[in-house]
Amino acid sequence: MQRNRFKRILPVFVVLFSVLIGVAPTNTSANTANDYNFKEITIVIMPEYNLHPNKDVNGPNLLIGFHGLIENKSTEPITEIEIPIPANENNFALTLAANPKGDVEETVEQVEYTINENKNSVTLQLDEPVQPAGSAKFMIEYFYTPIKVAEGKKTFDYSYTAIADADLMNVMLFEPLGSESFETTPVTENQARDTMGVKMHLFEYTDVKAGETKNYNFSYIKEDNATTVEQIEQYGFEHSDITEPIKDAETKELGNNQQSFNVEISAGIALIILILVVFVILFVKRNKTKNSKQVISENNKKNLRKLLAEGKITEKEYVDQLSKLK
């Protein structure tokens, strides 16, 4: 086993709730697709988001986040989760393997893991067994370099084959800051921009069956390889307004628990997760009230983000209060 080594990933985004991603759990006996299912899985796709942890890798890279909520349908505890990863792809680097806990003040704890190169998977050791009818959250993040550059255009593919049934599946793509002519196949009408100007695309699915495959192709024009994080740091924007409360809260939490991992990556995890809920809520509300417009004060939004990040309000309270700011 090896302990996950966290790499520096500075956040860019805004606000949340733990939406999560697909993976394959195992216990001491062989699991089958009938032993578990996913209540939720979320895949976050971030081309040219941050520098690759290997300083020798200078070309455009892809950061993937897998976040999941597993439900044990078997009669035996589940102690391991096996997640598919492109372990043999160029410049693959796992930068996060964690077991989020808690509903009010959620913490992200490192877990031990083993990379299975012959199976293109990683096995996570959960801190506590998932009991029958119980559930648990997990997440991984990794870099690799599938982005091809030709005739001024950058292209890459992504696919996910469901390893278990999922009640809800979200695939979220963040365009690189400064990119142009971004195209997705398939196309989704669920699009929005965050306060940094980063455009997001959301693909939503329900009742996904084991073995079902989702394929995506993305292309865009971007002359340089400057990452989103680098540009945010260079121009400032509102980055400090959004991240400082998270850093303060995480620093306090890490001090209390004597955690050893990097504060900045903890903040990055929190913000990446946080943005998911706001984005999903935006489109759920839009679908329910197609003719209404949401006008929300930026100051009030920032205050709510700070309260949520500092653990002073719960996720449910955040969502309820956000819905009232019209």
C-alpha positions in Angstrom: 0.0 0.0 0.0 1.1 3.5 -0.5 0.0 6.8 1.1 -1.5 9.4 -1.3 0.9 12.3 -1.8 -1.1 15.4 -2.4 0.1 17.9 -5.0 -0.5 21.6 -5.0 -3.8 22.4 -6.8 -4.9 26.0 -6.3 -8.7 26.5 -6.6 -10.6 28.7 -8.9 -14.2 28.0 -8.5 -17.1 28.7 -6.1 -19.6 26.9 -3.7 -21.4 23.3 -2.9 -22.4 19.9 -1.6 -20.7 16.6 -2.1 -21.8 15.3 -5.4 -19.8 12.2 -6.2 -18.3 9.8 -9.0 -18.3 6.2 -10.3 -16.1 3.4 -9.0 -16.0 -0.3 -8.1 -16.1 -1.4 -4.6 -14.9 -4.7 -3.3 -14.9 -6.6 0.0 -13.0 -9.6 1.2 -15.1 -11.7 -1.1 -15.6 -11.1 -4.8 -18.1 -8.4 -5.5 -20.7 -8.4 -8.3 -22.7 -5.6 -9.7 -25.6 -6.8 -7.5 -23.6 -6.1 -4.3 -23.6 -2.3 -4.6 -24.9 0.7 -6.5 -24.2 4.4 -6.7 -26.7 6.9 -5.3 -24.7 9.6 -7.1 -21.6 9.8 -9.3 -20.1 13.0 -10.6 -17.2 13.2 -13.0 -15.4 16.6 -13.3 -13.4 17.2 -16.5 -10.9 20.1 -16.4 -8.6 20.5 -19.4 -5.6 22.8 -18.7 -6.8 23.6 -15.2 -3.5 23.5 -13.4 0.1 22.6 -13.9 0.9 18.9 -14.0 2.5 17.7 -10.7 5.5 16.5 -12.7 7.4 19.7 -13.6 8.9 18.1 -16.6 5.4 17.8 -18.2 4.9 21.1 -20.0 2.2 20.4 -22.6 -1.6 20.7 -22.1 -2.9 18.2 -19.5 -6.3 17.0 -18.3 -7.4 16.9 -14.7 -10.2 14.4 -13.8 -12.2 14.3 -10.6 -14.2 11.2 -9.7 -16.5 11.7 -6.7 -19.0 9.0 -5.6 -21.5 7.9 -3.1 -21.7 4.1 -2.9 -24.5 2.1 -1.3 -23.9 -1.5 0.0 -26.6 -3.8 -1.2 -24.9 -7.0 -0.1 -24.9 -8.8 3.3 -21.2 -8.3 3.9 -19.2 -5.2 4.8 -17.3 -3.5 2.0 -13.8 -2.4 2.9 -12.2 -1.5 -0.5 -13.3 0.4 -3.5 -11.7 -0.3 -6.9 -11.9 2.6 -9.3 -11.1 2.6 -13.0 -8.2 5.0 -14.0 -6.1 5.4 -17.1 -3.0 4.2 -15.2 -1.1 3.4 -18.4 -1.8 6.6 -20.2 1.0 9.2 -20.8 2.0 11.1 -17.7 -0.6 9.6 -15.5 -0.4 11.0 -11.9 -2.9 10.3 -9.1 -2.9 13.4 -6.9 -5.9 12.7 -4.5 -7.4 9.6 -3.0 -9.8 10.4 -0.1 -12.7 9.4 2.0 -14.9 12.4 2.7 -16.8 12.2 6.0 -19.5 14.1 7.8 -22.7 15.8 6.7 -22.4 19.2 8.4 -18.6 20.0 8.6 -17.3 17.6 6.0 -13.7 16.7 6.2 -11.5 15.1 3.5 -9.2 12.3 4.8 -6.4 10.7 2.9 -6.7 6.9 2.4 -4.2 4.3 1.5 -4.4 3.0 -2.1 -2.8 0.6 -4.5 -2.5 1.3 -8.3 -3.2 -1.8 -10.4 -1.5 -1.0 -13.7 -2.5 -4.4 -15.2 -6.2 -3.6 -14.6 -6.1 0.2 -15.1 -7.6 0.7 -11.7 -6.8 2.0 -8.2 -8.0 0.2 -5.0 -8.9 2.5 -2.1 -8.8 1.3 1.5 -11.8 2.8 3.3 -11.2 4.0 6.9 -14.3 2.2 8.0 -16.2 -0.7 6.4 -19.4 0.1 4.6 -22.0 -2.0 6.4 -24.9 -3.7 4.6 -27.5 -1.0 3.6 -24.9 1.6 4.5 -23.2 4.2 2.3 -19.9 6.0 2.0 -18.3 8.8 -0.1 -15.0 8.7 -1.9 -13.1 10.8 -4.3 -10.0 10.6 -6.5 -8.3 13.2 -8.8 -5.6 12.5 -11.4 -3.7 14.1 -14.2 -2.7 12.7 -17.6 -2.0 14.1 -21.1 -4.5 13.0 -23.7 -4.9 16.4 -25.3 -3.8 16.5 -28.9 -2.7 19.6 -30.7 -2.9 19.9 -34.5 -3.5 22.9 -36.9 -4.1 25.3 -34.0 -6.8 23.1 -32.5 -6.7 21.1 -29.3 -8.8 17.9 -29.0 -9.4 15.1 -26.5 -11.8 12.3 -25.8 -13.3 11.0 -22.6 -15.4 7.9 -21.9 -16.9 6.2 -18.8 -18.3 2.7 -18.7 -20.6 2.3 -15.7 -19.2 -0.3 -13.3 -22.5 -0.4 -11.3 -26.0 1.0 -11.5 -26.3 4.7 -10.6 -29.4 6.6 -9.6 -27.9 9.9 -10.7 -24.8 10.7 -12.8 -23.4 14.1 -13.6 -20.5 14.9 -15.9 -19.2 18.4 -15.6 -16.7 20.0 -18.0 -14.9 23.3 -17.2 -13.5 25.1 -20.3 -9.9 26.4 -20.0 -9.9 30.1 -19.3 -9.0 31.9 -22.4 -10.1 29.2 -24.8 -12.2 29.9 -27.9 -14.6 27.9 -30.2 -15.1 25.2 -27.6 -17.2 22.3 -29.0 -18.6 19.3 -27.2 -20.0 16.1 -28.6 -22.6 15.4 -27.5 -23.9 19.0 -27.0 -25.7 20.1 -23.8 -27.9 23.1 -23.3 -26.9 23.2 -19.6 -24.2 25.8 -19.7 -23.2 28.7 -17.4 -20.2 30.8 -16.4 -18.8 31.3 -12.9 -17.6 34.6 -11.4 -14.1 34.0 -13.0 -15.6 33.8 -16.5 -14.9 30.0 -16.7 -17.6 28.4 -18.8 -19.2 25.1 -17.5 -21.1 22.3 -19.3 -23.3 19.9 -17.4 -24.4 16.5 -18.7 -27.1 14.9 -16.5 -28.2 11.2 -16.5 -30.6 9.2 -14.3 -31.0 5.4 -13.9 -27.6 4.6 -15.4 -27.1 0.8 -15.8 -23.9 -1.2 -15.3 -22.1 -1.6 -18.6 -23.6 1.5 -20.1 -20.9 3.7 -21.8 -20.9 7.5 -22.2 -18.5 8.9 -24.8 -17.4 12.5 -25.2 -15.3 14.5 -27.6 -14.1 18.0 -27.0 -12.2 20.5 -29.1 -11.2 24.1 -28.7 -8.7 26.8 -29.8 -6.1 28.1 -27.3 -2.8 29.5 -28.5 -0.8 29.1 -25.3 -0.6 26.5 -22.5 -1.3 28.8 -19.6 -3.6 27.0 -17.2 -6.7 28.4 -15.7 -5.1 28.6 -12.2 -2.1 30.5 -13.6 -4.3 33.1 -15.3 -6.4 33.6 -12.2 -3.3 34.1 -10.1 -1.9 36.5 -12.7 -5.0 38.7 -13.0 -6.3 38.3 -9.4 -10.0 38.6 -10.2 -12.0 37.7 -7.1 -9.9 34.6 -6.4 -8.7 35.8 -3.0 -12.3 36.7 -1.9 -13.4 33.2 -2.7 -10.5 31.1 -1.5 -9.3 32.9 1.7 -12.3 31.9 3.8 -11.8 28.3 2.7 -8.1 28.4 3.5 -8.8 29.9 6.9 -11.3 27.2 7.7 -9.2 24.4 6.3 -6.1 25.7 8.3 -8.1 25.7 11.5 -9.5 22.2 10.8 -6.1 20.8 9.8 -4.6 22.2 13.0 -7.2 20.6 15.2 -6.9 17.3 13.6 -3.1 17.5 13.0 -3.6 16.6 9.3 -0.4 16.6 7.2 -1.7 17.2 3.8 -1.3 20.5 1.9 -3.9 23.2 2.8 -4.1 24.5 -0.7 -5.2 21.2 -2.2 -7.8 20.8 0.6 -9.2 24.2 -0.4 -9.1 23.1 -4.0 -11.1 20.0 -3.3 -13.6 21.9 -1.3 -14.2 24.5 -4.0 -14.4 22.1 -6.8 -17.0 20.1 -4.9 -18.8 23.3 -3.8 -19.3 24.6 -7.4 -21.1 21.4 -8.3 -24.2 22.1 -6.2 -24.6 25.6 -7.3 -24.3 24.6 -10.9 -26.8 21.7 -10.6 -29.2 23.8 -8.5 -29.1 26.5 -11.2 -30.4 24.2 -13.9 -32.8 22.3 -11.7 -34.5 25.6 -10.7 -34.4 26.8 -14.3 -36.1 23.6 -15.5 -38.8 24.0 -12.8 -39.4 27.7 -13.4 -38.5 28.3 -17.0 -40.1 31.7 -17.1 -38.5 33.1 -13.9 -35.2 34.9 -13.5 -32.9 34.7 -10.6 -31.4 38.0 -9.4 -29.1 37.3 -6.5 -26.9 39.8 -4.7 -23.2 39.1 -5.1 -22.5 40.3 -1.6 -25.1 38.0 -0.1 -23.8 35.1 -2.2 -20.2 35.7 -0.9 -21.4 35.8 2.7 -23.3 32.5 2.2 -20.2 31.0 0.6 -18.1 32.0 3.6 -20.5 30.7 6.1 -20.7 27.4 4.3 -16.9 27.1 3.9 -16.4 27.9 7.6 -18.9 25.3 8.6 -21.3 27.8 10.2 -24.2 26.7 8.1 -25.1 23.3 6.7 -25.4 22.4 3.0 -29.2 22.3 3.4 -29.2 25.7 5.1 -27.0 27.1 2.3 -29.4 25.9 -0.4 -32.4 27.1 1.4 -31.0 30.6 2.0 -29.6 30.8 -1.6 -33.1 30.1 -2.9 -34.5 33.0 -0.9 -32.1 35.6 -2.4 -34.2 36.7 -5.3 
